[in-house]
Amino acid sequence: MARIEGVCREVFDATEWVAIITQGDDGPHLAGHWRSFMFLDVEDGVIVFPVGRFQQTEENLRKSGRVQLLAASKKVQGSRSPGQGCEVSGSGEVVTAGKYVDAVRTKFPGARGALVVRVENTKTQL
Ligand SMILES: Cc1cc2nc3c(=O)[nH]c(=O)nc-3n(C[C@H](O)[C@H](O)[C@H](O)COP(=O)(O)O)c2cc1C
């Protein structure tokens, strides 16, 4: 499994929020999450977010299982100017019990579950 490292790790450490894109019946579905809520090092190549709502995201992932994340920060140098973005693609699922839910509930006891992203590829954009 791929990891978020190098420049992409810098971007994810600097960003305030992350876009979460899944595929719905009517096209792409957008959700977001705060970086400070994100568990980047829960396991090698696995990212976990606590979820409260995310019902549509959960349904989409049940059907296609594909997810993309996008984060960016002006604090990280791009190839030509200040500012870099990183996209992450992989598989995802929402789980409501087990080790990932236990992990997110250590910080967010009210979470109904966890969005688990298994990283397959990372790519800078700028
Ligand atoms: C920066 C940011 C942070 C968010 N944080 C949360 C959150 O902590 N919990 C949550 O349920 N939704 C959060 N949302 C809202 C979700 O993106 C989204 O609107 C909804 O929860 C996803 O539900 P859906 O998959 O049913 O559309 C956040 C959105 C943004 C833009």
The ligand as a Gaussian input file, in Angstrom:
#p B3LYP/6-31G(d) Opt

LIG

0 1
 C      -13.902000      21.526000       6.294000
 C      -15.085000      20.628000       6.511000
 C      -15.180000      19.847000       7.659000
 C      -16.265000      18.993000       7.873000
 N      -16.308000      18.245000       9.000000
 C      -17.322000      17.351000       9.176000
 C      -17.346000      16.506000      10.323000
 O      -16.477000      16.571000      11.184000
 N      -18.362000      15.623000      10.445000
 C      -19.362000      15.515000       9.497000
 O      -20.238000      14.680000       9.624000
 N      -19.376000      16.329000       8.415000
 C      -18.385000      17.232000       8.239000
 N      -18.369000      18.053000       7.145000
 C      -19.511000      17.999000       6.259000
 C      -19.356000      16.896000       5.216000
 O      -18.414000      17.242000       4.251000
 C      -20.628000      16.625000       4.447000
 O      -21.369000      17.736000       4.241000
 C      -21.446000      15.564000       5.038000
 O      -21.176000      15.219000       6.352000
 C      -21.178000      14.391000       4.192000
 O      -22.348000      13.693000       4.225000
 P      -22.833000      12.973000       2.921000
 O      -21.769000      11.997000       2.536000
 O      -24.112000      12.319000       3.349000
 O      -23.051000      14.025000       1.860000
 C      -17.293000      18.916000       6.909000
 C      -17.195000      19.699000       5.745000
 C      -16.111000      20.537000       5.541000
 C      -16.045000      21.353000       4.264000

